[in-house]
Amino acid sequence: MIAASTAAYVVEPSQRECEELLERLDKSPQLRRSARLRELLCYVTNRSMKEGCKRILEQEIGVKVFGRPEGYDTNVDNIVRTNVTELRKRIHSYFEADGQGESLIVEIPRGSYVPVFFHRASELVLPNAIAESALSHWPERELGISQVHGGAALVSRYVAGRLFAGRIVGGLLVLALAFSTFLLWRENRSLHRALSPWRNSPALESLWSGFLDNERDTDVVLEDSSFLLVQNLDRRTFFLNDYMQRTFIGEIGRQQLDPAMRENLDLVWGKKLDRASDVELAVNILALDRASKDVHLYNARDYSSAPLARNNVILLGNPTANPWDQAFEDRLNFRETPNNSQMSVVTNNAPAAGEQGTYVSPQETSYCAIAYLPKADHSGNILLIQGTTSEATKAGGDFLLSEERLSDFENRLHSNKIPYFELLLKVSHVSAMPITSSIETYRVYPNLK
């Protein structure tokens, strides 16, 4: 009887609550004019909620929602990833605007196509409210006291009844405390899944646990686009030591430059510029673990050798714009050489059979060299995402944030855990938008510790 009276207080989203939220979301200004995105959301929620599917594949969505043929190549056609990214943005926009009063939230975590529902905050019921509710439904019963007449007997019956009721209330309070603990555990588990989506995806967990689940802080370092522009304008290439000590500023100052050129150089260097695509990629990396206080974001200009030595490091951008890459270049097989020209080249230091020694980006094509390695002194891990263009860097980040693509990479390696590796992606793009990316070649280092 007690369990039946209190079970209703478990704060777990019911299917009806989820369906009502989805109905409001479907009719929201963010989605009502996009039939395709509504169909996409309907499909993944039905597969998850009604069919109990724990994993939904990109190719499956492409066939069922977007009419692609069975077995189509998701590396060539990224329609699903593009639309899911847009759907995530619109869902986020809904909860920031029209749905800001919603107590229930739905998200499609990055690296997965399975929606997650969770409450904004716990909706626990106070223990005495539970006790009062249960007592109000408690059946009358004989207390085992002889039925005698007289005031003393009535008093005795009253006292015994109060003692029995006290035992009931005490028991209910203990039960309420147990339920409260259970509710908090369930609530925290749901919230933890939503705040750390990488933990729910095996391939993502295999890679990102090296940065988000160890004892070291992790630094995400954006490229310094101002430094890149200075080198392009001056038609000179400066290296890490020049950058750290700012000696390049003096070298430029000693040149006999046209006043307009000097003004432009001073103006550019005076600004701290970040590429929008790099910022978006960095935000997506930070979103892997929203609750973490150990992941920090820097512009390359604000970084220094001290955190580089002690922390895990994720470096975004090519070594011309992010000179900190150069600290690890002697360990790389696929390496982009710093230069101030418009044509970046990736060098393959030890070409295998059928591989090129250099990879030059033709029109509408670029490359991204990715390196996941331990530091030489084992003081953490490094992840370099070096695109010959900003679009290529973004495509490299998208690869590393995709459960499906990382899982495919694991399968190619015949491994159930991603080892340290280097990988070269070939990226096709149109009008500065990455369209497809495919693995050109790779190296794995399973013996590195």
Buried (B, 14 or more C-beta within 10 A) or exposed (E): EBEEBBEEBBBEBEEEBBEEBBEEBBEBEBBEEBEEBBEBBEBBBEBBBEEEBEBBBBBBBBBBBBEBEEEBEBBEBBBBBEBBBBBBEBBBBBBEEBBEEBEBBBBBBBBBBBBBBBBEEEEBBEBEEBBEBBBEEEEEEEEEBEEEEEEEEEEBBEEEEEEEEEEBBEEBBEBBEEBBEEBEEBBEEBBBBBBBBBBBBBBBBBBBBBBBBEEBBBBBBBBBBBBBBBBBBBEBBBEBEBBBEEEBBEEBEEEEBEEEEBEBBEEBBEEBBBBEBBBBBBEBBBBBBEEBEBBBBBBBBEBEEEBBEBBBBBBBBBBBBBBBBBBBBEBBBBBBBBBBEEEBBBBBEEEEEEEEEEBEBEEEBBBBBBBBBBBEEEEBBBBBBBBBBBBBBBBBBBBBBBBBBBBBBBEEBEEEEBBBBBBBBBBBBEEEEBBBBEBBBBBBBEEEE
